[in-house]
Amino acid sequence: MVRLNAFLAECGAASRRKSEEFILAGRVRVNGRIVLAPYFSVTEEDAVELDGRRAAPCPKAYVVMNKPPGVVCAVSDRYDPVVVDLLPPEIRAARVFPVGRLDRESEGLLILTNDGMFTQSVVHPSKGVVKEYEALLNVEINDRQLNRWSEGFEMEGRHVRPLAIVIMDREPWARWVRVVIGEGLKREIRTMANLAGFSVVTLIRRRIGGLILEKLQRGQFAELSFFDLYTKIFRGGSV
């Protein structure tokens, strides 16, 4: 038996969190009856429907992408292109969704999958999967400002600080910083930069856990096996 929200995630309907929203909104039926409890237990023999369509487990797919700027991290959007539009029909048919978030103007390493359990193993704070970014600031940053940023800021009712932040040896000098974060709040790096007195011109996610973006060009993607992707994230490797 498995929890209903986890079952929907395993079917590729959405992430586990999004599946909970669908359930609480009354969009899910089990054996013909609306179920409002995300942790309701089901088996593969139960008839689970989302918006009237039968949900069934599908083959797992694992994709890594170098997300270009101007594309939304979602499976659909009313106004902008979304990351799944960059994938071929056979992968889109597997109902993959982004693991975590990158805002519209940010770019870099992104994982897409239809495996809800795998998604939780990457995004849940308890798993300790850190993310590393390269940020181009609008003006030069000095050591004093860098130290202030490293101390952190009050965000969303709590104190948030980067795990590491250093000035990169890269032109334009003193404007590129490498930032490592843990949990990853919404627009965390951009918000911290604003609070430190800067704005971010370019933001590139370079690493998720041990998985490093090296070879993929903007908009390119690669399919990996579960074992290969899991190994790269938790033991190290590049794409």
Secondary structure as UniProt FT lines:
FT   STRAND          2..3
FT   HELIX           4..10
FT   TURN            11..12
FT   HELIX           16..24
FT   TURN            25..26
FT   STRAND          28..30
FT   TURN            31..32
FT   STRAND          33..34
FT   TURN            38..39
FT   STRAND          41..42
FT   TURN            44..45
FT   STRAND          48..50
FT   TURN            51..52
FT   STRAND          53..54
FT   STRAND          62..67
FT   TURN            69..70
FT   HELIX           83..86
FT   HELIX           89..92
FT   TURN            93..95
FT   STRAND          97..99
FT   TURN            104..105
FT   STRAND          107..113
FT   HELIX           116..123
FT   HELIX           125..127
FT   STRAND          131..137
FT   HELIX           143..151
FT   STRAND          153..155
FT   TURN            156..157
FT   STRAND          158..160
FT   STRAND          164..167
FT   TURN            173..175
FT   STRAND          176..181
FT   TURN            186..187
FT   HELIX           188..195
FT   TURN            196..197
FT   STRAND          200..208
FT   TURN            209..210
FT   STRAND          211..212
FT   TURN            218..219
FT   STRAND          221..223
FT   HELIX           226..235
FT   STRAND          237..238
//
